């Protein structure tokens, strides 16, 4: 019984060995190269499409907003300077409807709005920015 199994195993080995190994390998290599290049292109597209702050975490942004911004911007309003709300039309009007502009202003501050550099980490500023833009698009409902 055991001997029989062993010979069978050996036969299989020989059969595998008989297959032109080069061809087998190069086909596999070819496939691997294709898979790798598809993966690389995928990663590149993913990185481009979701590079920060689109990658930012709006759930964390919401918490950061409540703790740091809501005192002046509750509901997307502006309690200090009424016209400068966080609503889409106001953001567009004042050139603030972009992640770059909001990140810049939150980091550096502007007039009566304090700078958050040092108080919030860059990643937190990205998160809160993503939240503001998301809410602006949703109309702060
Ligand atoms: C002490 C009150 C105060 C706090 C706190 C505050 N802001 Fe502001 N914010 C302002 C004022 C005042 C302006 C108008 C600045 C100007 O243009 O002179 C403003 C403007 C803005 C604008 C531009 C609005 C527009 O229509 O042009 C954005 C975006 C913004 N704030 C985001 C934030 C975020 C995000 C936070 C929290 C990290 C925050 N603010 C915290 C007072 C505040």
Boltz pocket constraint, residues with backbone or C-beta under 6 A from the ligand:
constraints:
  - pocket:
      binder: B
      contacts: [[A, 64], [A, 65], [A, 68], [A, 69], [A, 70], [A, 71], [A, 72], [A, 73], [A, 78], [A, 80], [A, 81], [A, 83], [A, 84], [A, 85], [A, 86], [A, 87], [A, 90], [A, 91], [A, 94], [A, 96], [A, 102], [A, 105], [A, 106], [A, 110], [A, 111], [A, 112], [A, 113], [A, 114], [A, 116], [A, 128], [A, 129], [A, 132]]
      max_distance: 6.0
